[in-house]
């Protein structure tokens, strides 16, 4: 579903990226509020609201996910689908780098090698594009920061997303009301189908997150990590095959170097995981 997002956002035109973002925030809150009631999470939501530390961290998470959502919508609707896929390809490496910078985690040699290769690829793509790949970098670092904040907050997925959208909704509603006052709102002025699609942004946001949360409790983390490469792969294919975005040889080479870095990173992670499992089994046998 995440991989197919580039097919949805263009359907919302002529709404601009900021209007789409505001609707996504508002309708996501509506969906999450229903989920809180259906899943009977009111008590856990109150515990999140009661903690000043959690409120501050999730408030920061709300800011960075807004930057992530807005950049992604703008990128897709301005024919940068391939570049958005690059952002999510390099995101795992950015996440690892943030673990080192903010959580005191240590990298093994091959992980440093993968990071170095990815950094060289981004530099090469900067030269090829004639500019830094800003869309990809904002997506990678904002989502990495979002993951870091969620880890620090240590709150449930449903409760935390509800709080984040609750924080953002007053601003989103203010913008939508201002648009209406200016006569520039597309909601209700482009037909019923358009209004339904804008309202559908709440479900489009919530359903993949719910599925991801459910999978995280049922699927091994190594498998889950590998599956997360599917979304940017689908986006890349859509960008090149369906939206016909240019992919000159040097740009393709840059993407290939990023994929090579990811292959090293994934191989090292799987090998380390197997080694840890073997050592645990040997220790248990003793």
C-alpha positions in Angstrom: 0.0 0.0 0.0 2.8 2.4 0.8 4.4 1.6 -2.5 1.2 2.5 -4.4 0.8 5.9 -2.7 2.1 7.7 -5.9 -1.1 6.5 -7.6 -3.4 8.1 -5.0 -2.0 11.7 -4.5 -2.4 12.8 -8.2 -6.1 11.9 -8.0 -6.5 14.8 -5.6 -5.5 17.5 -8.1 -6.3 20.3 -8.5 -5.8 20.5 -4.7 -2.3 21.7 -3.8 0.2 19.8 -1.7 -0.5 21.9 1.5 -4.3 21.5 1.1 -3.9 17.7 0.7 -1.6 17.6 3.7 -4.1 19.5 5.8 -6.9 17.1 4.8 -4.7 14.2 5.5 -4.0 15.4 9.0 -7.7 16.2 9.8 -9.2 13.0 8.3 -6.4 10.9 9.9 -7.5 12.2 13.3 -11.1 11.2 12.5 -10.0 7.7 11.6 -7.7 7.4 14.7 -10.5 8.6 17.0 -12.8 5.9 15.8 -10.0 3.3 16.2 -9.4 4.5 19.8 -13.0 3.8 20.6 -13.3 0.6 18.7 -10.1 -0.9 20.1 -10.9 0.5 23.6 -7.6 2.4 23.9 -9.0 5.4 25.8 -7.1 4.6 29.0 -3.8 4.2 27.2 -4.4 7.4 25.3 -5.0 9.2 28.6 -1.7 7.9 29.9 0.1 9.3 26.9 -1.6 12.7 27.4 -0.7 12.6 31.1 3.0 12.4 30.6 4.7 15.7 29.9 7.8 14.0 28.5 5.8 11.8 26.1 3.8 14.9 25.0 6.9 16.8 24.1 8.5 13.9 22.2 5.4 13.1 20.3 4.9 16.8 19.6 8.3 16.8 17.9 7.3 13.6 16.1 4.2 15.4 14.8 6.4 18.2 13.4 8.8 15.9 11.5 6.1 13.6 10.2 4.3 16.7 8.8 7.5 17.6 7.0 7.7 14.1 5.7 4.1 13.9 4.5 4.1 17.3 2.9 7.4 16.6 1.1 6.2 13.3 -0.2 2.9 14.7 -1.5 4.7 17.6 -3.2 7.3 15.2 -4.7 4.7 12.8 -6.1 2.5 15.6 -7.5 5.5 17.4 -9.1 6.9 14.4 -10.9 9.7 13.4 -8.4 8.4 9.9 -7.7 11.8 8.3 -8.4 13.4 10.8 -6.0 10.9 10.0 -3.3 11.8 6.3 -3.7 15.4 7.2 -3.2 14.5 8.8 0.1 13.0 5.6 1.4 15.9 3.5 0.1 18.4 5.5 2.1 16.2 5.8 5.1 17.4 2.6 6.8 21.0 3.9 6.6 20.0 7.3 8.0 18.2 5.5 10.8 21.3 3.6 11.7 23.3 6.8 11.6 20.8 8.5 14.0 21.2 5.5 16.3 24.9 6.2 16.5 24.5 10.0 16.9 21.7 10.1 19.4 21.5 6.6 21.1 25.2 5.8 21.5 24.9 2.7 19.3 28.0 1.3 17.7 28.4 0.2 14.1 30.3 -2.8 12.9 32.8 -2.5 10.1 30.6 -3.5 7.2 27.9 -1.1 8.4 30.4 1.7 8.2 31.3 0.5 4.7 27.6 0.5 3.6 27.1 4.1 5.0 30.3 5.3 3.2 29.1 3.8 -0.1 25.6 5.3 0.3 27.1 8.7 1.1 29.3 8.5 -2.1 26.2 7.6 -4.1 24.2 10.6 -2.7 27.2 12.8 -3.6 27.2 11.3 -7.1 23.5 11.8 -7.5 23.9 15.5 -6.4 26.4 16.0 -9.3 24.1 14.2 -11.7 20.9 16.1 -10.7 22.9 19.4 -10.6 21.6 19.9 -7.1 21.3 17.9 -3.9 18.4 15.4 -4.0 16.5 17.5 -1.5 13.2 15.6 -1.7 15.0 12.3 -1.0 17.1 13.8 1.8 14.2 15.5 3.6 12.1 12.2 3.4 15.0 10.1 4.7 16.0 12.4 7.5 12.5 13.3 8.6 11.3 9.7 8.7 14.5 8.7 10.5 13.9 11.5 13.1 10.3 10.3 13.4 11.4 6.8 14.1 13.9 8.1 16.7 11.1 10.2 18.4 8.8 7.2 18.4 11.4 5.0 20.0 12.1 7.6 22.7 8.4 8.1 23.4 7.7 4.4 23.7 4.0 4.8 23.1 1.6 2.5 21.2 1.3 3.1 17.5 -2.5 3.9 17.6 -2.2 6.2 20.6 0.9 8.0 19.4 -0.5 8.7 15.9 -3.8 9.9 17.5 -1.9 12.3 19.7 0.3 13.5 16.8 -2.7 14.2 14.5 -4.5 15.8 17.5 -1.6 18.3 17.9 -1.6 19.1 14.2 -5.3 19.3 13.5 -5.9 22.9 14.8 -3.2 24.2 12.4 -4.6 22.0 9.6 -8.2 23.2 10.3 -7.1 26.8 10.5 -5.5 26.5 7.1 -8.5 24.8 5.5 -10.8 27.5 7.0 -8.5 30.2 5.6 -8.6 28.5 2.2 -12.4 28.5 2.3 -12.4 32.2 3.2 -10.2 32.9 0.2 -12.4 30.9 -2.1 -9.5 28.6 -2.9 -10.6 25.4 -1.2 -11.2 22.5 -3.6 -13.2 20.5 -1.1 -16.9 20.6 -2.1 -16.1 22.5 -5.3 -14.7 19.8 -7.5 -17.5 17.2 -7.2 -18.5 14.5 -4.7 -15.8 12.2 -5.9 -13.0 14.7 -5.2 -14.4 15.3 -1.7 -14.6 11.6 -1.0 -11.0 11.1 -2.2 -9.8 13.9 0.1 -11.6 12.4 3.1 -10.1 9.0 2.1 -6.6 10.3 2.9 -7.4 9.4 6.6 -7.9 5.7 5.7 -5.0 5.8 3.3 -2.8 7.0 6.1 -4.2 4.7 8.9 -4.7 1.3 7.2 -1.0 0.7 6.2 0.1 1.8 9.7 -2.3 -0.6 11.3 -1.2 -3.4 9.0 2.4 -2.6 9.8 1.7 -2.6 13.5 0.0 -6.0 13.3 2.8 -7.4 11.2 5.4 -6.2 13.7 4.0 -8.5 16.3 3.8 -11.6 14.0 6.7 -11.4 11.6 10.4 -11.7 12.5 12.2 -8.3 12.5 14.7 -9.4 9.9 11.8 -10.3 7.5 10.0 -7.0 8.4 13.2 -5.0 7.6 13.6 -6.7 4.2 9.9 -6.2 3.4 10.3 -2.4 3.9 12.4 -2.3 0.7 9.3 -3.2 -1.2 7.6 0.2 -0.9 10.5 2.2 -2.5 11.0 -0.5 -5.1 7.3 -0.2 -6.1 7.6 3.6 -6.2 10.7 3.4 -8.3 9.1 1.1 -10.8 6.0 3.4 -11.0 8.2 6.5 -11.4 10.1 5.0 -14.3 7.5 2.7 -16.0 4.2 4.6 -15.5 5.1 8.2 -14.9 8.0 8.1 -17.4 10.4 10.0 -15.3 13.9 10.4 -16.8 16.5 7.9 -15.7 19.7 8.7 -17.5 22.6 6.2 -17.2 24.5 8.2 -14.5 21.4 8.5 -12.3 20.7 4.8 -12.7 24.3 4.2 -11.7 23.8 6.3 -8.6 20.7 4.3 -7.6 22.7 1.1 -8.3 25.4 2.2 -5.8 22.7 2.9 -3.2 21.2 -0.6 -3.8 24.7 -2.1 -3.4 25.2 -0.3 -0.1 21.8 -1.7 1.0 22.8 -5.2 0.0 25.9 -5.0 2.1 24.0 -3.5 5.0 21.3 -6.2 4.8 23.8 -9.1 4.4 25.7 -7.9 7.4 22.5 -7.5 9.5 21.4 -11.0 8.6 24.8 -12.5 9.2 25.0 -10.8 12.6 21.5 -12.0 13.5 22.4 -15.6 12.6 25.6 -15.4 14.7 23.7 -14.0 17.7 21.1 -16.8 17.4 23.9 -19.5 17.2 25.6 -18.1 20.3 22.4 -18.0 22.2 21.6 -21.6 21.2 25.1 -22.7 22.3 24.8 -20.9 25.6 21.4 -22.5 26.2 22.9 -25.9 25.5 25.5 -25.4 28.1 
